[in-house]
Amino acid sequence: MRAALLGLGLPVALILLFRVVPPPATPLMLIRLIQGYGWQRDWVPNTAIAPSLAAAVIASEDNLFCTQWFGFDFAALRDQMDAWSDGERPRGASTITMQTAKNLFLWPGRDPIRKLFEAWLTPQIALLWPRQRVLEVYLNSVEFGPGIYGAEAASRHFFSKPAARLSTREAALLAAVLPNPLEWSAGEPGPYVRRRAAIIERRVGTIRPLLGCAW
């Protein structure tokens, strides 16, 4: 019983702590460090990150982030369940809040056990944090390149400037590499990444009414 209570209570305590204290590390950072990728990270507040990056990430990863309840995109989840029941391979319906839960507490991968923990942690973060805090933690923890975490480190590494001075194009390039940061580079983008960044820039204009929490 004590072990069960500890297992249930410790994540809640950490979520409450990380609402006000920057998380010192994530499991992926430690894994990458062991793999020899190094560690570049500089935590900065939301006010030191160009709003264009938050907008680009939402446009790329989770268009409905600012309007979601409990951190889930239920329509996308239903579509994935329908695809699975029809024998198709689900394409994923991960939201920024879900990715934040995974980044903070869990290991990379797609196994069902990890997904179950992610589904349990996500609504706790969504209920206990304002959306601006979810964005702040996500943008300071997500992997933008091999051993490069967070907006500030990525901006300085790829563009030799602080995250506050990112242009709209640079923000789109950073958002474009998120699905595969070990292979794609925002600093030396190939044709696919450039095309993807252009699509993200256009999408930001299209979904601007949904970006209220990003500004």
Backbone as ProteinMPNN parsed JSONL, in Angstrom:
{"seq_chain_A": "MRAALLGLGLPVALILLFRVVPPPATPLMLIRLIQGYGWQRDWVPNTAIAPSLAAAVIASEDNLFCTQWFGFDFAALRDQMDAWSDGERPRGASTITMQTAKNLFLWPGRDPIRKLFEAWLTPQIALLWPRQRVLEVYLNSVEFGPGIYGAEAASRHFFSKPAARLSTREAALLAAVLPNPLEWSAGEPGPYVRRRAAIIERRVGTIRPLLGCAW", "coords_chain_A": {"N_chain_A": [[0.823, -1.201, 0.0], [1.923, 1.237, 0.828], [3.925, 1.522, -1.105], [2.346, 1.705, -3.387], [0.939, 4.087, -2.877], [3.1, 5.849, -2.851], [3.965, 5.566, -5.485], [1.788, 6.671, -6.819], [1.63, 9.215, -5.715], [4.137, 10.52, -5.996], [4.629, 11.356, -8.762], [2.622, 13.36, -8.948], [3.483, 15.176, -7.011], [5.918, 15.952, -8.162], [4.994, 17.105, -10.532], [3.615, 19.305, -9.49], [5.797, 20.609, -8.327], [7.377, 21.152, -10.597], [5.813, 22.979, -11.793], [6.616, 25.444, -10.949], [9.374, 25.303, -10.699], [12.206, 24.922, -12.75], [12.521, 21.902, -14.551], [15.273, 19.773, -13.918], [16.405, 17.892, -15.655], [15.711, 15.437, -18.23], [14.556, 12.062, -18.896], [15.291, 11.382, -21.559], [17.417, 13.131, -22.09], [19.397, 12.116, -20.408], [19.675, 9.571, -21.503], [20.614, 10.188, -24.087], [22.999, 11.393, -23.38], [24.462, 9.236, -22.344], [24.651, 7.846, -24.708], [26.513, 9.343, -25.968], [26.026, 11.873, -27.078], [26.318, 14.346, -25.924], [25.395, 17.422, -24.154], [23.552, 20.158, -24.418], [21.947, 22.83, -23.089], [19.976, 25.546, -22.084], [18.018, 26.973, -19.839], [15.33, 29.185, -20.265], [12.895, 31.771, -19.574], [9.443, 32.024, -20.769], [9.186, 34.612, -21.738], [11.617, 35.115, -22.875], [11.69, 33.775, -25.21], [11.035, 33.804, -28.603], [7.749, 34.574, -29.651], [7.043, 33.544, -32.096], [8.175, 31.012, -32.258], [6.734, 29.395, -30.446], [4.26, 29.542, -31.746], [4.905, 28.323, -34.209], [5.585, 25.733, -33.38], [3.151, 24.847, -32.301], [1.597, 24.942, -34.645], [2.887, 22.994, -36.093], [2.915, 20.657, -34.472], [0.54, 20.4, -32.942], [-2.274, 21.583, -33.525], [-4.591, 22.322, -32.089], [-3.871, 22.91, -29.513], [-4.252, 25.123, -27.714], [-6.935, 24.994, -27.134], [-7.665, 22.62, -25.991], [-9.1, 20.162, -23.76], [-8.029, 18.615, -20.841], [-5.628, 17.95, -22.01], [-5.715, 16.294, -24.235], [-6.358, 15.452, -27.674], [-9.269, 14.624, -28.534], [-10.784, 14.047, -30.814], [-8.824, 13.374, -32.703], [-7.788, 11.124, -31.406], [-9.998, 9.395, -31.54], [-10.088, 9.012, -34.297], [-7.694, 7.613, -34.658], [-8.199, 5.297, -33.194], [-10.272, 4.243, -34.745], [-8.846, 3.751, -37.087], [-7.093, 1.791, -36.159], [-8.912, -0.258, -35.467], [-9.811, -0.878, -37.985], [-7.717, -2.206, -39.008], [-5.62, -0.716, -39.904], [-2.478, 1.037, -39.623], [-2.07, 3.038, -36.831], [-1.462, 6.565, -36.93], [-0.742, 8.196, -34.927], [-1.581, 10.506, -32.313], [-0.491, 12.461, -30.735], [-0.358, 15.062, -28.408], [0.938, 18.362, -27.517], [0.912, 18.584, -24.752], [0.856, 15.871, -24.026], [3.333, 15.105, -25.072], [4.964, 16.639, -23.448], [4.541, 15.433, -20.95], [5.644, 12.922, -21.514], [8.305, 13.661, -22.14], [9.211, 14.675, -19.675], [8.977, 12.59, -17.767], [9.138, 9.98, -18.825], [10.347, 7.299, -20.957], [11.748, 7.19, -24.326], [9.934, 5.876, -27.146], [7.351, 3.593, -28.381], [5.885, 1.751, -26.985], [3.105, -0.004, -25.458], [2.909, 0.157, -22.604], [4.357, 2.453, -21.899], [2.771, 4.329, -23.208], [0.442, 4.085, -21.733], [1.208, 5.085, -19.2], [1.772, 7.669, -20.045], [-0.771, 8.563, -20.806], [-1.951, 8.643, -18.318], [-0.47, 10.596, -16.935], [-0.764, 12.909, -18.467], [-3.395, 14.324, -18.227], [-3.095, 15.24, -15.614], [-0.996, 17.091, -15.738], [-2.219, 18.895, -17.501], [-4.333, 19.852, -15.968], [-3.114, 20.909, -13.689], [-1.248, 22.761, -14.502], [-1.002, 25.988, -16.093], [-1.58, 26.668, -19.582], [0.452, 28.184, -20.712], [2.618, 27.52, -19.119], [2.954, 24.838, -19.754], [3.804, 25.106, -22.418], [6.165, 26.544, -21.952], [7.784, 24.713, -20.495], [7.875, 22.629, -22.333], [9.145, 23.854, -24.582], [11.61, 24.346, -23.494], [12.656, 21.864, -23.054], [12.409, 20.059, -25.146], [13.935, 18.092, -27.75], [15.986, 19.447, -30.132], [18.088, 18.821, -31.719], [20.966, 16.607, -32.012], [21.746, 16.023, -28.76], [20.967, 18.612, -28.116], [18.926, 20.723, -26.441], [15.943, 22.427, -25.936], [14.776, 25.812, -26.62], [16.59, 28.0, -26.38], [19.252, 26.937, -26.376], [19.161, 25.655, -28.872], [18.667, 27.784, -30.636], [20.976, 29.346, -30.313], [22.91, 27.492, -31.09], [22.264, 26.786, -33.779], [21.684, 29.219, -35.077], [23.175, 31.233, -33.975], [22.199, 33.171, -32.168], [20.12, 34.56, -29.528], [17.11, 32.94, -28.298], [15.041, 34.739, -28.137], [15.294, 36.366, -30.325], [14.656, 34.997, -32.595], [13.715, 34.621, -35.988], [10.671, 34.458, -37.958], [10.99, 32.528, -39.961], [13.218, 31.068, -39.034], [12.145, 30.054, -36.679], [10.194, 28.371, -37.759], [11.828, 26.51, -39.068], [13.076, 25.277, -36.866], [10.844, 24.101, -35.657], [10.209, 22.367, -37.691], [12.06, 20.268, -37.618], [11.452, 18.71, -35.449], [10.14, 16.111, -35.526], [12.25, 14.395, -36.174], [14.936, 14.924, -34.905], [17.539, 13.949, -34.746], [18.369, 13.371, -37.28], [17.613, 15.421, -39.011], [18.39, 18.864, -39.679], [18.091, 22.129, -38.412], [19.849, 24.169, -38.881], [21.265, 23.496, -41.183], [19.315, 22.893, -43.35], [17.807, 20.389, -45.374], [16.15, 19.831, -48.58], [13.614, 18.698, -47.93], [13.146, 19.48, -45.246], [13.137, 22.262, -45.572], [10.867, 22.577, -47.193], [8.93, 21.588, -45.437], [9.145, 23.483, -43.371], [8.218, 25.761, -44.712], [5.561, 25.053, -45.105], [4.72, 24.999, -42.447], [4.989, 27.716, -41.77], [2.959, 28.826, -43.384], [0.772, 27.544, -42.271], [0.685, 28.618, -39.714], [-0.363, 31.167, -40.198], [-2.899, 30.391, -41.031], [-4.088, 29.153, -38.789], [-4.105, 31.123, -36.906], [-6.223, 32.31, -35.297], [-6.461, 30.339, -33.352], [-4.325, 30.497, -31.708], [-4.143, 31.8, -29.27], [-3.003, 31.286, -26.72], [-0.337, 31.308, -27.198], [0.862, 33.744, -27.431]], "CA_chain_A": [[0.0, 0.0, 0.0], [2.813, 2.409, 0.858], [4.568, 1.624, -2.414], [1.34, 2.181, -4.333], [0.706, 5.5, -2.597], [4.282, 6.581, -3.304], [3.947, 5.566, -6.944], [0.758, 7.585, -7.289], [1.82, 10.569, -5.215], [5.385, 11.148, -6.404], [4.477, 12.16, -9.983], [1.826, 14.561, -8.678], [4.359, 16.11, -6.299], [6.879, 16.501, -9.122], [4.259, 17.995, -11.432], [3.405, 20.553, -8.753], [7.096, 21.269, -8.184], [7.834, 21.65, -11.894], [5.003, 24.127, -12.203], [7.328, 26.671, -10.587], [10.82, 25.078, -10.725], [12.622, 24.291, -14.004], [12.976, 20.512, -14.436], [16.718, 19.766, -14.133], [16.794, 16.995, -16.742], [14.673, 14.495, -18.644], [15.147, 10.747, -19.2], [15.93, 11.366, -22.878], [18.709, 13.807, -21.977], [20.341, 11.182, -19.799], [19.92, 8.509, -22.48], [21.47, 10.736, -25.147], [24.325, 11.618, -22.805], [25.103, 7.919, -22.315], [24.933, 7.493, -26.097], [27.636, 10.151, -26.433], [25.6, 13.043, -27.839], [26.561, 15.599, -25.219], [24.255, 18.038, -23.473], [23.468, 21.616, -24.523], [20.63, 23.289, -22.644], [19.936, 26.777, -21.303], [16.619, 27.279, -19.531], [14.933, 30.595, -20.294], [11.445, 31.91, -19.422], [8.669, 32.261, -21.994], [9.411, 35.973, -22.229], [12.887, 35.146, -23.593], [11.542, 32.942, -26.406], [10.209, 34.501, -29.591], [6.42, 33.977, -29.792], [6.94, 32.826, -33.368], [8.538, 29.613, -32.08], [5.572, 28.723, -29.876], [3.255, 29.43, -32.805], [5.356, 27.336, -35.188], [5.502, 24.404, -32.778], [1.731, 24.487, -32.254], [1.169, 24.675, -36.016], [3.523, 21.758, -36.556], [2.715, 19.483, -33.634], [-0.704, 20.269, -32.189], [-3.001, 22.794, -33.879], [-5.662, 22.653, -31.143], [-3.296, 22.93, -28.169], [-4.801, 26.172, -26.85], [-8.362, 24.781, -26.895], [-7.901, 21.245, -25.54], [-9.431, 19.803, -22.393], [-7.289, 17.488, -20.273], [-4.39, 17.699, -22.742], [-5.898, 15.324, -25.313], [-7.143, 15.771, -28.864], [-10.144, 13.461, -28.528], [-11.173, 13.726, -32.184], [-7.703, 12.648, -33.316], [-7.711, 9.812, -30.774], [-11.054, 8.563, -32.118], [-9.66, 8.637, -35.654], [-6.653, 6.586, -34.559], [-8.857, 4.065, -32.765], [-10.98, 3.721, -35.913], [-7.836, 3.207, -37.988], [-6.6, 0.551, -35.558], [-9.956, -1.286, -35.573], [-9.913, -1.249, -39.402], [-6.509, -2.921, -39.399], [-4.607, 0.213, -40.381], [-1.502, 1.448, -38.63], [-2.346, 4.389, -36.324], [-0.417, 7.534, -37.242], [-0.418, 8.94, -33.727], [-2.389, 11.683, -32.008], [0.187, 13.005, -29.565], [-0.463, 16.512, -28.235], [2.09, 18.963, -26.855], [0.845, 18.214, -23.337], [1.278, 14.472, -23.949], [4.774, 15.066, -25.293], [5.602, 17.189, -22.253], [4.503, 14.357, -19.948], [6.641, 11.918, -21.921], [9.655, 14.206, -22.015], [9.589, 14.886, -18.278], [8.933, 11.444, -16.863], [9.126, 8.659, -19.443], [11.394, 6.933, -21.889], [11.285, 7.234, -25.711], [9.412, 4.62, -27.675], [5.916, 3.533, -28.648], [5.31, 0.573, -26.365], [1.818, 0.29, -24.805], [3.061, 0.52, -21.196], [4.722, 3.868, -21.847], [1.596, 5.088, -23.615], [-0.492, 4.07, -20.613], [1.708, 6.067, -18.233], [1.619, 8.99, -20.654], [-2.184, 8.917, -20.723], [-2.251, 8.92, -16.913], [0.201, 11.825, -16.51], [-1.163, 14.061, -19.28], [-4.435, 15.184, -17.652], [-2.614, 15.879, -14.389], [-0.269, 18.295, -16.161], [-3.179, 19.827, -18.103], [-5.165, 20.435, -14.916], [-2.317, 21.569, -12.657], [-0.428, 23.818, -15.097], [-1.572, 26.785, -17.182], [-1.037, 26.272, -20.892], [1.727, 28.878, -20.943], [3.676, 26.751, -18.45], [3.188, 23.644, -20.576], [4.639, 25.542, -23.54], [7.49, 26.933, -21.455], [8.547, 23.508, -20.178], [8.099, 21.899, -23.587], [10.127, 24.542, -25.42], [12.91, 24.285, -22.837], [13.068, 20.48, -22.848], [12.327, 19.236, -26.348], [15.197, 17.868, -28.46], [16.046, 20.097, -31.436], [19.232, 18.282, -32.432], [21.689, 15.648, -31.169], [22.252, 16.611, -27.535], [20.598, 20.031, -28.066], [17.605, 20.728, -25.835], [15.353, 23.713, -25.619], [14.833, 26.862, -27.626], [17.77, 28.858, -26.271], [20.432, 26.213, -26.855], [19.008, 25.41, -30.306], [18.812, 29.045, -31.355], [22.389, 29.739, -30.304], [23.703, 26.506, -31.827], [21.981, 26.785, -35.213], [21.554, 30.545, -35.68], [24.082, 32.161, -33.285], [21.424, 34.265, -31.574], [19.229, 34.077, -28.479], [15.787, 32.51, -28.755], [14.157, 35.903, -28.211], [15.485, 37.056, -31.603], [14.372, 34.108, -33.719], [12.792, 35.096, -37.012], [9.571, 33.534, -38.258], [11.536, 31.424, -40.749], [14.054, 30.253, -38.159], [11.236, 29.321, -35.792], [9.581, 27.299, -38.546], [12.844, 25.48, -39.294], [13.231, 24.526, -35.623], [9.657, 23.253, -35.505], [10.179, 21.364, -38.75], [12.942, 19.126, -37.354], [11.068, 18.017, -34.223], [9.875, 14.672, -35.65], [13.465, 13.585, -36.361], [16.032, 15.875, -34.671], [18.856, 13.33, -34.895], [18.706, 13.27, -38.701], [17.335, 16.682, -39.698], [19.073, 20.012, -39.076], [17.533, 23.457, -38.665], [20.924, 25.032, -39.346], [21.612, 23.096, -42.551], [18.135, 22.136, -43.758], [17.698, 19.842, -46.714], [14.93, 20.244, -49.287], [12.397, 18.29, -47.224], [12.964, 20.336, -44.072], [12.757, 23.596, -46.05], [9.456, 22.51, -47.604], [8.131, 21.435, -44.222], [9.14, 24.777, -42.685], [7.338, 26.662, -45.457], [4.185, 24.642, -44.795], [4.439, 25.442, -41.078], [4.781, 29.164, -41.807], [1.626, 29.085, -43.932], [-0.235, 27.038, -41.336], [0.575, 29.583, -38.613], [-1.323, 32.18, -40.621], [-4.233, 29.81, -41.142], [-4.659, 28.818, -37.474], [-3.827, 32.228, -35.979], [-7.263, 32.479, -34.262], [-6.338, 29.295, -32.336], [-3.006, 30.62, -31.065], [-4.229, 32.787, -28.204], [-2.13, 30.995, -25.577], [1.068, 31.322, -27.628], [1.384, 35.109, -27.52]], "C_chain_A": [[0.868, 1.267, 0.0], [3.494, 2.615, -0.487], [3.593, 2.168, -3.452], [1.065, 3.665, -4.138], [1.876, 6.358, -3.056], [4.297, 6.686, -4.818], [2.918, 6.522, -7.52], [1.06, 9.03, -6.91], [3.056, 11.268, -5.716], [5.251, 11.922, -7.71], [3.675, 13.432, -9.767], [2.685, 15.611, -7.973], [5.355, 16.755, -7.254], [6.199, 17.459, -10.097], [4.007, 19.34, -10.753], [4.714, 21.327, -8.585], [7.532, 21.902, -9.492], [6.924, 22.737, -12.458], [5.751, 25.427, -11.942], [8.845, 26.538, -10.684], [11.189, 24.44, -12.063], [13.054, 22.84, -13.787], [14.471, 20.429, -14.756], [17.171, 18.927, -15.318], [15.59, 16.162, -17.131], [15.334, 13.147, -18.902], [15.862, 10.714, -20.544], [17.291, 12.05, -22.836], [19.768, 12.866, -21.42], [20.684, 10.048, -20.765], [20.864, 9.001, -23.568], [22.893, 10.976, -24.628], [25.109, 10.311, -22.753], [25.49, 7.48, -23.727], [26.056, 8.329, -26.705], [27.277, 11.404, -27.193], [25.884, 14.371, -27.14], [25.282, 16.171, -24.642], [24.381, 19.538, -23.58], [22.05, 22.027, -24.134], [20.784, 24.541, -21.795], [18.479, 27.147, -21.076], [16.39, 28.782, -19.571], [13.421, 30.67, -20.111], [10.759, 32.154, -20.765], [8.961, 33.625, -22.597], [10.72, 36.111, -23.0], [12.881, 34.225, -24.812], [10.621, 33.673, -27.366], [8.845, 33.822, -29.707], [6.261, 33.194, -31.087], [7.315, 31.357, -33.227], [7.382, 28.829, -31.467], [4.499, 28.521, -30.941], [3.634, 28.365, -33.824], [5.246, 25.918, -34.641], [4.049, 23.945, -32.688], [1.227, 24.14, -33.65], [1.713, 23.357, -36.529], [3.046, 20.528, -35.804], [1.285, 19.297, -33.125], [-1.553, 21.517, -32.393], [-4.006, 23.259, -32.826], [-5.161, 22.769, -29.708], [-3.998, 23.922, -27.243], [-6.26, 25.925, -26.476], [-8.667, 23.421, -26.282], [-8.311, 21.172, -24.075], [-8.615, 18.595, -21.994], [-6.046, 17.104, -21.071], [-4.497, 16.725, -23.88], [-6.644, 15.947, -26.483], [-8.068, 14.575, -29.09], [-10.591, 13.07, -29.927], [-10.072, 12.936, -32.879], [-7.563, 11.252, -32.72], [-8.777, 8.877, -31.321], [-10.677, 8.104, -33.514], [-8.619, 7.528, -35.606], [-7.225, 5.252, -34.094], [-9.62, 3.424, -33.914], [-9.998, 3.092, -36.892], [-7.319, 1.872, -37.468], [-7.62, -0.573, -35.696], [-10.152, -1.745, -37.014], [-8.668, -1.967, -39.907], [-5.429, -2.034, -39.957], [-3.645, 0.544, -39.256], [-1.811, 2.844, -38.138], [-1.166, 5.319, -36.566], [-0.026, 8.367, -36.026], [-1.281, 10.171, -33.559], [-1.81, 12.393, -30.797], [0.078, 14.524, -29.541], [0.81, 17.043, -27.569], [2.09, 18.618, -25.372], [1.277, 16.765, -23.136], [2.793, 14.36, -24.126], [5.543, 15.629, -24.095], [5.634, 16.155, -21.139], [5.55, 13.295, -20.258], [8.054, 12.436, -21.702], [10.112, 14.276, -20.561], [9.805, 13.592, -17.505], [9.217, 10.091, -17.511], [10.26, 8.49, -20.439], [10.868, 7.043, -23.325], [10.805, 5.87, -26.171], [7.912, 4.67, -27.829], [5.244, 2.345, -27.962], [4.057, 0.927, -25.578], [1.955, 0.718, -23.346], [3.423, 1.989, -21.064], [3.537, 4.748, -22.214], [0.57, 5.159, -22.491], [-0.073, 5.075, -19.544], [1.525, 7.494, -18.765], [0.171, 9.469, -20.547], [-2.599, 9.25, -19.292], [-1.667, 10.259, -16.473], [-0.336, 13.065, -17.228], [-2.268, 14.904, -18.649], [-4.01, 15.86, -16.352], [-1.857, 17.164, -14.722], [-1.246, 19.334, -16.701], [-4.017, 20.537, -17.045], [-4.372, 21.277, -13.929], [-1.446, 22.704, -13.19], [-1.269, 24.68, -16.025], [-0.902, 26.4, -18.499], [0.297, 26.958, -21.183], [2.879, 28.132, -20.274], [3.978, 25.475, -19.218], [4.098, 24.002, -21.748], [6.053, 25.864, -23.084], [8.351, 25.712, -21.173], [8.852, 22.728, -21.459], [9.217, 22.541, -24.406], [11.512, 24.578, -24.794], [13.454, 22.864, -22.709], [13.133, 19.65, -24.125], [13.678, 19.191, -27.063], [15.117, 18.483, -29.857], [17.205, 19.587, -32.292], [19.954, 17.314, -31.525], [22.302, 16.316, -29.941], [21.916, 18.077, -27.352], [19.145, 20.13, -27.611], [17.148, 22.15, -25.547], [15.635, 24.792, -26.642], [16.121, 27.666, -27.575], [19.017, 28.174, -26.806], [20.357, 25.993, -28.362], [19.223, 26.682, -31.108], [20.279, 29.484, -31.426], [23.238, 28.78, -31.125], [23.509, 26.657, -33.339], [22.026, 28.167, -35.852], [22.406, 31.614, -35.0], [23.367, 33.397, -32.757], [20.561, 33.709, -30.458], [17.843, 33.745, -29.033], [14.819, 33.679, -28.891], [14.215, 36.583, -29.573], [15.24, 36.15, -32.811], [13.413, 34.761, -34.709], [11.682, 34.061, -37.219], [10.084, 32.323, -39.018], [12.377, 30.508, -39.88], [13.205, 29.435, -37.188], [10.593, 28.152, -36.529], [10.578, 26.176, -38.82], [13.058, 24.638, -38.039], [12.042, 23.59, -35.413], [9.661, 22.115, -36.518], [11.009, 20.126, -38.43], [12.485, 18.29, -36.169], [10.749, 16.532, -34.412], [11.135, 13.808, -35.742], [14.712, 14.444, -36.133], [17.423, 15.265, -34.783], [19.312, 13.307, -36.353], [18.537, 14.59, -39.439], [17.977, 17.835, -38.957], [18.356, 21.306, -39.434], [18.588, 24.398, -39.216], [21.356, 24.756, -40.766], [20.464, 22.262, -43.12], [18.23, 21.626, -45.188], [16.391, 20.266, -47.357], [13.648, 19.883, -48.539], [12.126, 19.189, -46.02], [12.562, 21.742, -44.5], [11.297, 23.618, -46.484], [8.546, 22.412, -46.38], [8.039, 22.758, -43.45], [8.219, 25.767, -43.39], [5.874, 26.334, -45.189], [3.793, 25.114, -43.396], [4.188, 26.947, -41.042], [3.389, 29.501, -42.322], [0.543, 28.664, -42.937], [-0.404, 27.975, -40.147], [-0.425, 30.674, -38.969], [-2.743, 31.658, -40.665], [-4.881, 29.598, -39.775], [-4.461, 29.944, -36.457], [-4.936, 32.445, -34.946], [-7.173, 31.445, -33.132], [-5.073, 29.434, -31.503], [-2.998, 31.588, -29.876], [-3.282, 32.544, -27.048], [-0.655, 31.064, -25.935], [1.673, 32.715, -27.598], [1.58, 35.731, -26.162]], "O_chain_A": [[0.594, 2.229, -0.718], [3.626, 3.745, -0.957], [3.962, 2.987, -4.293], [0.968, 4.416, -5.108], [1.684, 7.454, -3.583], [4.598, 7.741, -5.377], [3.135, 7.117, -8.576], [0.786, 9.954, -7.675], [3.052, 12.491, -5.857], [5.718, 13.059, -7.778], [4.003, 14.474, -10.335], [2.62, 16.795, -8.302], [5.61, 17.957, -7.174], [6.758, 18.498, -10.446], [4.168, 20.391, -11.373], [4.733, 22.553, -8.689], [7.999, 23.041, -9.514], [7.235, 23.342, -13.484], [5.537, 26.413, -12.648], [9.544, 27.55, -10.744], [10.528, 23.486, -12.474], [13.88, 22.577, -12.913], [14.9, 20.967, -15.776], [18.205, 19.214, -15.922], [14.568, 16.176, -16.445], [16.546, 13.087, -19.106], [16.919, 10.094, -20.668], [18.229, 11.589, -23.487], [20.898, 12.828, -21.907], [21.833, 9.614, -20.841], [21.811, 8.303, -23.931], [23.867, 10.782, -25.355], [26.294, 10.286, -23.083], [26.515, 6.829, -23.926], [26.5, 8.061, -27.821], [28.124, 11.961, -27.891], [25.696, 15.427, -27.744], [24.235, 15.524, -24.632], [25.222, 20.139, -22.912], [21.077, 21.621, -24.771], [21.623, 24.591, -20.895], [17.787, 27.579, -21.997], [17.151, 29.556, -18.99], [12.721, 29.719, -20.461], [11.412, 32.451, -21.766], [8.982, 33.78, -23.818], [10.923, 37.102, -23.701], [13.933, 33.928, -25.379], [9.539, 34.112, -26.977], [8.788, 32.601, -29.848], [5.437, 32.283, -31.168], [6.826, 30.527, -33.994], [7.078, 27.722, -31.912], [3.897, 27.45, -31.026], [2.783, 27.589, -34.258], [4.855, 25.003, -35.365], [3.746, 22.785, -32.967], [0.509, 23.154, -33.824], [1.057, 22.678, -37.319], [2.8, 19.482, -36.403], [0.855, 18.166, -32.899], [-1.561, 22.409, -31.545], [-4.247, 24.458, -32.686], [-5.965, 22.728, -28.776], [-4.305, 23.584, -26.099], [-6.776, 26.592, -25.579], [-9.837, 23.101, -26.074], [-7.92, 22.009, -23.261], [-8.527, 17.635, -22.76], [-5.468, 16.043, -20.837], [-3.477, 16.347, -24.457], [-7.456, 16.854, -26.306], [-7.689, 13.618, -29.766], [-10.761, 11.884, -30.208], [-10.345, 11.949, -33.563], [-7.256, 10.299, -33.436], [-8.508, 7.697, -31.546], [-10.911, 6.953, -33.881], [-8.655, 6.606, -36.42], [-6.787, 4.195, -34.548], [-9.622, 2.2, -34.051], [-10.27, 2.035, -37.461], [-7.129, 0.932, -38.238], [-7.257, -1.708, -36.003], [-10.603, -2.865, -37.252], [-8.57, -2.297, -41.089], [-4.413, -2.533, -40.44], [-3.958, 0.356, -38.08], [-1.818, 3.776, -38.943], [-0.011, 4.918, -36.426], [0.917, 9.156, -36.089], [-1.669, 10.806, -34.539], [-2.548, 12.87, -29.935], [0.383, 15.192, -30.528], [1.652, 16.268, -27.115], [3.15, 18.384, -24.792], [1.988, 16.46, -22.179], [3.453, 13.607, -23.409], [6.632, 15.158, -23.768], [6.647, 16.015, -20.454], [6.256, 12.829, -19.364], [8.9, 11.737, -21.145], [11.264, 13.973, -20.252], [10.714, 13.506, -16.679], [9.514, 9.133, -16.797], [11.02, 9.417, -20.717], [9.655, 6.994, -23.529], [11.223, 4.839, -25.643], [7.27, 5.653, -27.46], [4.131, 1.974, -28.335], [3.946, 2.046, -25.077], [1.187, 1.564, -22.888], [2.868, 2.696, -20.223], [3.323, 5.793, -21.601], [-0.095, 6.181, -22.318], [-0.904, 5.832, -19.041], [1.167, 8.404, -18.018], [-0.085, 10.633, -20.239], [-3.505, 10.056, -19.083], [-2.306, 10.986, -15.712], [-0.358, 14.152, -16.652], [-2.097, 16.119, -18.541], [-4.51, 16.936, -16.022], [-2.049, 18.194, -14.075], [-1.122, 20.52, -16.396], [-4.371, 21.704, -17.215], [-4.893, 22.252, -13.387], [-0.957, 23.524, -12.413], [-2.168, 24.162, -16.688], [0.209, 25.87, -18.513], [1.17, 26.377, -21.827], [3.993, 28.112, -20.799], [5.137, 25.073, -19.321], [5.054, 23.282, -22.036], [7.024, 25.503, -23.749], [9.517, 25.671, -21.565], [9.963, 22.229, -21.638], [10.127, 21.853, -24.869], [12.495, 24.816, -25.495], [14.599, 22.68, -22.296], [13.84, 18.643, -24.174], [14.463, 20.136, -26.987], [14.28, 18.086, -30.668], [17.278, 19.904, -33.48], [19.59, 17.201, -30.355], [23.259, 17.081, -30.058], [22.521, 18.737, -26.507], [18.239, 19.675, -28.31], [17.886, 22.958, -24.984], [16.586, 24.713, -27.42], [16.689, 27.985, -28.62], [19.757, 28.756, -27.598], [21.363, 26.126, -29.059], [19.887, 26.661, -32.144], [20.754, 29.936, -32.468], [24.185, 29.204, -31.787], [24.483, 26.656, -34.092], [22.364, 28.293, -37.029], [22.367, 32.778, -35.4], [23.859, 34.518, -32.88], [20.29, 32.509, -30.432], [17.461, 34.216, -30.104], [13.875, 33.613, -29.679], [13.287, 37.303, -29.943], [15.589, 36.513, -33.934], [12.424, 35.378, -34.314], [11.756, 32.939, -36.717], [9.656, 31.2, -38.748], [12.259, 29.287, -39.98], [13.505, 28.274, -36.91], [10.465, 27.062, -35.972], [10.201, 25.004, -38.804], [13.205, 23.42, -38.131], [12.213, 22.43, -35.039], [9.169, 21.023, -36.232], [10.698, 19.039, -38.917], [13.08, 17.245, -35.902], [11.066, 15.743, -33.522], [11.094, 12.62, -35.423], [15.473, 14.673, -37.073], [18.401, 16.003, -34.905], [20.509, 13.23, -36.629], [19.256, 14.848, -40.404], [18.098, 17.794, -37.732], [18.05, 21.557, -40.599], [18.259, 25.334, -39.945], [21.769, 25.668, -41.482], [20.621, 21.062, -43.346], [18.673, 22.336, -46.091], [15.605, 20.987, -46.743], [12.702, 20.67, -48.514], [10.99, 19.612, -45.806], [11.72, 22.358, -43.846], [10.571, 24.565, -46.182], [7.515, 23.081, -46.307], [6.976, 23.108, -42.938], [7.514, 26.531, -42.732], [5.044, 27.234, -45.063], [2.671, 25.574, -43.182], [3.273, 27.405, -40.358], [2.711, 30.363, -41.763], [-0.471, 29.344, -42.783], [-1.51, 28.117, -39.624], [-1.244, 31.064, -38.136], [-3.688, 32.39, -40.372], [-6.079, 29.833, -39.612], [-4.639, 29.724, -35.259], [-4.618, 32.743, -33.795], [-7.749, 31.654, -32.065], [-4.782, 28.571, -30.675], [-1.951, 32.131, -29.525], [-2.798, 33.502, -26.445], [0.197, 30.895, -25.063], [2.889, 32.856, -27.729], [2.014, 36.879, -26.065]]}, "name": "protein", "num_of_chains": 1, "seq": "MRAALLGLGLPVALILLFRVVPPPATPLMLIRLIQGYGWQRDWVPNTAIAPSLAAAVIASEDNLFCTQWFGFDFAALRDQMDAWSDGERPRGASTITMQTAKNLFLWPGRDPIRKLFEAWLTPQIALLWPRQRVLEVYLNSVEFGPGIYGAEAASRHFFSKPAARLSTREAALLAAVLPNPLEWSAGEPGPYVRRRAAIIERRVGTIRPLLGCAW"}
